[in-house]
Amino acid sequence: MREFEFDMALSAQKTQAIYEGQARYILVETDRGLKLQLPAVNFYKYVTADGIKGRFRVKIDADNKFIEMGKA
């Protein structure tokens, strides 16, 4: 298992497009410079009126499959 951290700051407008299903994935860049394509559904619980903001940690397995994500 590997862990990566990243910061996210999406506006309410961009978050609404994701929440409405217009985007299935969100591309993020980790602190190490690695780009990860994560399912948008994993961000739903972090949506606020201001969008999605915060520091996150994602865990993936040896086959690069998503395990879990949470606030760091």
C-alpha positions in Angstrom: 0.0 0.0 0.0 1.2 3.5 -0.8 -0.1 6.9 0.5 0.0 10.2 -1.2 -1.0 13.7 0.1 -2.3 16.7 -1.9 -4.0 20.0 -1.4 -7.3 20.8 -3.2 -9.1 24.0 -3.7 -12.0 23.8 -6.1 -14.5 26.6 -6.4 -18.2 26.1 -5.7 -18.9 26.3 -9.5 -16.5 23.6 -10.4 -17.6 21.5 -7.5 -21.2 21.7 -8.7 -20.3 20.3 -12.1 -18.6 17.4 -10.4 -21.5 16.8 -8.0 -24.0 16.9 -10.9 -22.1 14.0 -12.6 -20.5 16.1 -15.4 -17.1 14.8 -14.3 -16.5 11.3 -13.2 -12.8 11.8 -12.2 -10.7 14.5 -10.7 -7.0 14.8 -11.6 -4.8 15.8 -8.7 -1.1 16.4 -8.3 0.4 14.9 -5.1 3.2 16.6 -3.0 5.6 14.3 -4.8 4.5 15.5 -8.3 2.6 12.4 -9.2 -0.7 12.9 -11.0 -3.6 10.8 -9.8 -7.0 10.4 -11.5 -9.4 9.8 -8.6 -13.2 9.0 -8.8 -15.1 12.2 -8.2 -17.6 10.3 -6.0 -14.8 10.1 -3.3 -15.0 13.9 -2.9 -18.7 14.2 -2.4 -18.6 14.1 1.4 -16.1 17.0 1.4 -18.4 19.4 -0.6 -19.3 22.6 1.1 -21.1 25.8 -0.1 -17.6 27.1 -0.9 -16.5 24.1 -2.9 -13.9 21.5 -2.0 -11.0 22.8 0.0 -8.4 21.0 2.2 -5.5 18.7 2.5 -6.2 15.0 1.6 -4.5 11.7 1.8 -5.2 8.9 -0.6 -4.2 5.2 -0.2 -3.7 2.9 -3.2 -2.7 -0.7 -3.4 0.3 -2.3 -5.2 -1.8 -2.5 -8.4 -2.6 1.2 -8.2 -6.2 0.6 -7.2 -7.9 3.1 -4.9 -8.3 1.9 -1.3 -9.4 5.0 0.6 -9.2 8.7 0.9 -9.6 11.1 3.8 -8.6 14.5 5.2 -4.9 14.7 6.1 
